[in-house]
Amino acid sequence: MADLVLKLADSVKSTAGVRAAYGEPVALDDVTVIPVALAWFGFGAGEGSEDQALGSGGGGGGGSVPIGAYIKDKTGVRFEPNPVALLAVAIPFVWVATRGVALVFKTLRRRRR
């Protein structure tokens, strides 16, 4: 069990952090592009008994969403967002915000009566 935990810790250490969020820089002519992603991950563990041939375990997965890229060119460095990821975040946010505003107006209207 201790070896499994150490292997998992080494695996998480090598994939987590800055490397998960920022990709390797790509140079195209005079432009350098550094991809940026929102990343999350998981891991698992298990235990068992050799003499009873029983065990249990569990785990989880992860993923990443490309949110944009840093672009470095002659004009400087700028962040270019990924429009698909922006829409994926904006649509639920706008829905919740409009529901909240509608609820506030509904409550204010009831208090006036």
C-alpha positions as CSV (number, residue, x, y, z in Angstrom):
1,M,0.0,0.0,0.0
2,A,2.8,2.4,0.8
3,D,4.4,1.8,-2.6
4,L,1.1,2.5,-4.3
5,V,0.8,5.8,-2.5
6,L,4.3,6.8,-3.4
7,K,3.7,6.0,-7.0
8,L,0.5,8.1,-7.0
9,A,2.3,11.0,-5.4
10,D,5.1,10.9,-8.0
11,S,2.5,10.7,-10.8
12,V,0.5,13.7,-9.4
13,K,3.7,15.7,-8.8
14,S,4.8,15.3,-12.4
15,T,1.4,16.2,-14.0
16,A,0.1,18.8,-11.6
17,G,0.8,22.5,-11.2
18,V,2.0,24.8,-13.9
19,R,2.6,22.1,-16.5
20,A,-1.1,21.2,-16.4
21,A,-2.3,24.7,-16.9
22,Y,0.3,26.1,-19.3
23,G,1.4,24.1,-22.4
24,E,4.7,24.1,-24.0
25,P,5.5,27.3,-26.0
26,V,5.1,27.0,-29.7
27,A,7.2,29.4,-31.9
28,L,5.8,30.3,-35.3
29,D,7.9,32.8,-37.2
30,D,8.2,35.8,-34.9
31,V,5.2,34.7,-32.8
32,T,5.3,32.6,-29.6
33,V,2.0,30.9,-28.5
34,I,1.6,29.5,-25.0
35,P,-1.7,27.5,-24.6
36,V,-3.6,27.9,-21.3
37,A,-6.1,25.4,-19.9
38,L,-8.2,25.0,-16.8
39,A,-7.0,21.6,-15.6
40,W,-8.2,19.3,-12.8
41,F,-7.2,15.7,-12.1
42,G,-7.8,12.9,-9.7
43,F,-6.3,9.7,-8.5
44,G,-7.2,6.6,-6.7
45,A,-6.0,4.0,-4.2
46,G,-6.9,0.6,-3.0
47,E,-6.2,-1.9,-0.3
48,G,-6.5,-5.7,0.0
49,S,-5.6,-8.8,1.9
50,E,-3.5,-11.5,0.3
51,D,-4.8,-14.3,2.5
52,Q,-8.5,-13.6,1.9
53,A,-8.1,-12.5,-1.7
54,L,-10.4,-9.5,-1.0
55,G,-9.8,-5.9,-1.6
56,S,-11.4,-2.6,-2.4
57,G,-10.4,0.6,-4.1
58,G,-11.5,3.6,-5.8
59,G,-10.4,6.5,-7.9
60,G,-11.3,9.5,-9.9
61,G,-10.4,11.2,-13.2
62,G,-9.8,14.7,-14.4
63,G,-9.8,16.8,-17.5
64,S,-8.9,20.1,-18.9
65,V,-10.7,23.0,-20.8
66,P,-8.6,25.1,-23.1
67,I,-9.4,28.7,-22.1
68,G,-7.1,30.5,-24.4
69,A,-3.4,31.3,-25.2
70,Y,-0.8,33.9,-24.4
71,I,0.5,35.3,-27.6
72,K,3.9,37.1,-27.8
73,D,4.7,39.0,-30.9
74,K,6.2,42.3,-32.0
75,T,3.4,44.3,-30.3
76,G,3.9,42.6,-26.9
77,V,2.2,39.9,-24.9
78,R,-1.6,39.5,-24.9
79,F,-4.1,36.9,-23.8
80,E,-6.5,35.6,-26.5
81,P,-9.4,33.8,-24.9
82,N,-11.0,30.6,-26.5
83,P,-14.5,31.8,-27.6
84,V,-16.0,28.3,-27.1
85,A,-14.8,28.1,-23.5
86,L,-15.9,31.6,-22.9
87,L,-19.4,30.7,-24.2
88,A,-19.4,27.6,-22.1
89,V,-18.9,29.7,-19.0
90,A,-20.9,32.7,-20.0
91,I,-24.2,30.9,-20.8
92,P,-24.8,29.4,-17.4
93,F,-23.5,32.6,-15.7
94,V,-26.0,34.8,-17.7
95,W,-28.8,32.3,-17.0
96,V,-28.2,32.4,-13.2
97,A,-27.7,36.2,-13.2
98,T,-30.9,36.9,-15.1
99,R,-32.8,34.5,-12.8
100,G,-31.4,36.4,-9.8
101,V,-32.3,39.8,-11.2
102,A,-35.8,38.6,-12.0
103,L,-36.2,37.3,-8.4
104,V,-35.0,40.6,-7.0
105,F,-37.5,42.6,-9.1
106,K,-40.3,40.1,-8.2
107,T,-39.6,40.6,-4.5
108,L,-39.4,44.4,-4.8
109,R,-42.7,44.4,-6.7
110,R,-44.4,42.3,-3.9
111,R,-43.2,44.8,-1.3
112,R,-44.7,47.7,-3.1
113,R,-48.2,46.2,-3.0
